Amino acid sequence: MEGVSLEWDDETKISAPDEVSKPVTDGRDRAYLIVLAGTSVGEMYKLAGETVTIGRGDNADIRIVDDGISRKHCEILHQDKQLVVRDLGSTNGTYINGAKMAADHVLKDGDKIQVGSTTILKFTFHDSLDETFQRQMYESALRDGLTKIFNKKYFLDRLESEFAYAIRHQSSLSLVMFDIDHFKAINDTHGHLAGDYALTTLSAVIGETIRQEDVFARYGGEEFAVICRGVDLEGSAVFAERLRRLVAAHPFRYQDIALTITVSAGVATVAKVGMRQHTELIAAADDALYRAKRSGRNKVVSHIG
């Protein structure tokens, strides 16, 4: 309007330095390792306890799936108020900032520790805000935005490394792939928010039954996957059947509307001979899933190769 300024006349409030809200921190006194390269890039490990072992063995405090890492590769010790890294006679050695260790090394903020052929860890100190930010960044990169379980990229990265490990050591590795039956009908009948509810609730229900060493991920749309380390075909089929029954028995209810939710699942395992790529394991599980859906849905089918 004529004569009326388009700018607000409110004065900017000037804050004195002691009025500015300051974050409360306890100092950068928390020691961490952050994965810079290899599997699980961005993951952060807090160095708690007098001794922390790093390796690919199940008993390692920090377990990293990398064929070049020994079962107990190295350890980090608290000595005289310092943190010291010590190689444990690993096959391929431990490297600090690019140089192979010949003796114990006192860690400094920013040091890079290489273990195995592809894994690089950065040693650093964080305060509580640094820790929260780093975890949020890590989670956002690896988690599906809707369901909060692992995303497809993380799943593919982990499956590739787990597959290589299983082939090299002739250990069991199985893959369960499943999806929601007639999911499109849920969206068409009740709307996409109902579909989102089905996806998030199913993820929460199944997530409570997954072992810590397994990987549960959203593969795409209404399709999910579980990497089962150390489980053979028979065991993974039993696990998949338990998931199927769990979903079928769960009361899905969206805005007072009862939803009938079932899943079909396909199961495959790393064959002793024949498989050379992790994508072949995906194809085998996906083929079994397709046969489960084609033969009536709400069932589990195993791939026999």
JOWOQUI-V659818 format. One line per field, one symbol per residue. ss: DSSP state (H for helix, E for strand, C for the rest). phi: phi as a letter, one per 20 degrees, with the letter a starting at -180 (. if undefined). psi: psi as a letter, one per 30 degrees, with the letter a starting at -180 (. if undefined). A space follows every 10 residues. Layout:
BEGIN
ss=???
phi=???
psi=???
END
This chain:
BEGIN
ss=CCCCCCCCCC CCCCCCHHHC CCCCCCCCCE EEEEEEECCC CCCEEECCCC EEEEECCCCC CEECCCCCCC CCCEEEEEEC CEEEEEECCC CCCEEECCEE CCCCEECCCC CEEEECCCEE EEEEEECHHH HHHHHHHHHH HHECCCCCCE CHHHHHHHHH HHHHHHHHHC CCEEEEEEEE CCHHHHHHHH CHHHHHHHHH HHHHHHHCCC CCCCEEEEEE CCEEEEEEEC CCHHHHHHHH HHHHHHHHHC CEEECCEEEC CCEEEEEEEC CCCCCCCHHH HHHHHHHHHH HHHHCCCCCE EECCC
phi=.fndfedfef effeefgfef fdfecdnecd ebddfebofm gnfcdeednf ccecreffef fdecebgeef gcebbddecl mcdcecfdmf fdndddlndf fdbgcffdgo gdddcmecec ddebdceffg ffffffffff fddffeemef efffgfffff fffgffffdl dfbccddbbe flfgffffed nfffffgfff fgffffgfde ffeecdceeq ledcbcedfm ceffffffff fffgffffef eecdlmdfde dccdcccbcf ffcofccfff ffffffffff ffffepmlbd ceedd
psi=lkfkkfkkfk kkkkkleffk kkkjlgligk klkkjekalh kfkkkkikle kjkkaflffk ejkkjkffkl ejellkkjkh glkkkkkhhl eglkkjhfkk kflkkkklkf kkkkkaffkk kkklklaeee eeeeeeeeef ffkkeefglk leeeeeeeee eeeeeeeegh lkklkkkllk kheeeeeeef lfeeeeeeee eeeeeefffk lefljkljek bgklkkkjkg kaeeeeeeee eeeeeeeefk jkjjhgkkkj kllkkkkllj lelekfkffe eeeeeeeeee eeefgflhlk kkkj.
END
